[in-house]
Amino acid sequence: MSIFSAETIILQLDAKDKQDALTQMAKRLEAAGKLQPGGFDNFMLSLTKREEEFSTAVGYDYAIPHGKSQAVAVPAVAFAHLTQRILWDEEEDDHAEYLFMIAVPAASAGDEHIKILTRLATAIMDDDFREQISQAKEVNEIIAIMHKFTD
């Protein structure tokens, strides 16, 4: 089973700020059945706590918010291309336009979480990856690019 799925990809996310983006993406994970029934608030808490500890902005207008929670039913990655850049970390003056949200069950968080995060961060460092993501217009293109650079 792939951690990437069409129902967790948002090609044009209109978010007014970081919290709005996190909320909309987490709702997409919930609607896709990636969270336990009733687990939305718990998952949001894990995302918020992580952002408070250290910003998940990784440069190049990308951020990788992630949550490890018992509210996650199955490991998943959501993707969003924002309609406009938003301030992600005021202290560092980091902005984001492209978001990869990692959701991992708390029980399997250690190894799996790190593997997913490492593969995504490595892909984001690749100029070709960023160029292809910025040019993609269809959900299936995003999935193919993500597989090409992270498998």
C-alpha positions in Angstrom: 0.0 0.0 0.0 1.3 3.4 -1.0 1.5 6.2 1.5 0.6 8.6 -1.3 -3.0 8.6 -2.5 -5.2 10.8 -4.8 -7.6 11.7 -2.1 -4.9 13.3 0.1 -3.5 15.6 -2.7 -4.8 19.2 -2.9 -3.6 21.0 -6.1 -4.9 24.4 -5.1 -5.3 24.9 -1.4 -6.5 28.4 -0.4 -5.2 28.8 3.1 -5.0 32.1 5.0 -2.2 31.0 7.3 -0.3 28.0 8.7 -3.0 26.9 11.1 -5.6 27.0 8.3 -3.4 25.0 6.0 -2.7 22.4 8.7 -6.4 22.1 9.5 -7.5 21.7 5.9 -4.9 19.1 5.2 -5.7 17.1 8.3 -9.4 17.2 7.4 -8.4 15.8 4.0 -6.5 12.9 5.8 -9.6 12.3 7.9 -12.0 12.3 5.0 -9.7 9.8 3.2 -9.9 7.4 6.2 -6.3 7.9 7.2 -7.2 8.9 10.8 -9.1 6.9 13.4 -12.8 7.9 13.7 -12.9 10.9 16.0 -9.2 11.3 15.9 -9.0 14.7 14.2 -8.4 16.8 17.3 -5.8 14.4 18.6 -3.9 14.5 15.3 -4.1 18.3 15.1 -2.7 18.5 18.6 0.3 16.4 17.5 0.9 18.6 14.5 0.6 21.8 16.6 2.9 20.5 19.3 5.5 19.6 16.6 5.4 23.0 15.1 5.8 24.6 18.5 8.9 22.6 19.2 10.6 23.4 15.9 9.4 24.7 12.5 8.9 22.2 9.8 9.8 24.6 7.0 12.7 23.1 5.0 13.5 25.8 2.6 12.6 26.4 -1.1 9.0 27.3 0.0 8.4 23.8 1.3 7.3 22.6 4.7 6.9 19.0 6.0 4.5 19.2 9.0 4.2 15.8 10.6 2.3 14.2 13.4 2.8 10.9 15.3 -0.4 10.0 17.0 -2.6 7.1 18.0 -5.3 9.0 16.0 -3.6 7.9 12.8 -5.1 4.7 11.3 -2.5 4.1 8.6 0.7 5.9 7.5 0.0 8.5 4.9 1.4 11.6 3.2 -0.9 14.5 2.2 0.3 17.1 -0.3 -0.9 20.6 -1.0 0.1 23.3 -3.4 -1.0 26.5 -1.9 -2.7 29.2 -4.1 -0.3 31.7 -2.4 2.8 31.5 -0.2 2.1 31.8 3.5 4.3 32.7 6.4 5.3 29.4 8.0 7.8 30.5 10.6 7.8 34.1 11.7 10.9 33.8 13.8 13.0 32.5 10.8 10.9 34.4 8.2 10.2 31.1 6.4 7.4 30.9 3.9 5.7 27.9 2.3 3.8 27.2 -0.9 4.2 23.4 -1.0 3.3 21.2 1.9 3.8 17.5 2.6 2.0 16.4 5.7 3.2 13.1 7.2 0.7 11.2 9.4 2.1 8.1 11.2 0.5 5.9 13.9 2.3 6.4 17.3 2.9 2.7 17.6 5.0 2.7 14.4 6.3 6.2 14.5 10.0 5.7 15.1 11.5 4.1 12.1 8.7 4.6 9.6 8.4 8.3 10.4 12.1 9.0 9.9 12.2 7.0 6.6 9.3 9.0 5.2 10.7 12.3 6.4 14.2 11.6 5.0 12.9 10.5 1.6 10.8 13.7 1.3 13.5 16.0 2.5 16.0 14.4 0.1 13.6 14.8 -2.8 12.9 18.5 -1.9 16.7 19.2 -2.2 16.6 18.0 -5.8 16.1 20.8 -8.3 14.3 18.5 -10.8 11.8 17.4 -8.1 10.9 20.9 -7.2 10.6 21.9 -10.9 8.4 18.9 -11.7 6.2 19.5 -8.6 5.8 23.2 -9.6 4.7 22.3 -13.1 2.3 19.5 -12.2 -1.3 20.2 -13.0 -2.9 16.8 -12.2 -3.1 14.6 -9.1 -1.7 11.6 -10.9 1.3 13.7 -12.0 2.0 14.5 -8.3 1.8 10.9 -7.3 4.1 9.8 -10.1 6.7 12.5 -9.2 6.5 11.5 -5.5 7.1 7.9 -6.3 9.9 8.6 -8.8 11.8 10.6 -6.2 11.0 8.8 -3.0 10.8 5.1 -3.9 
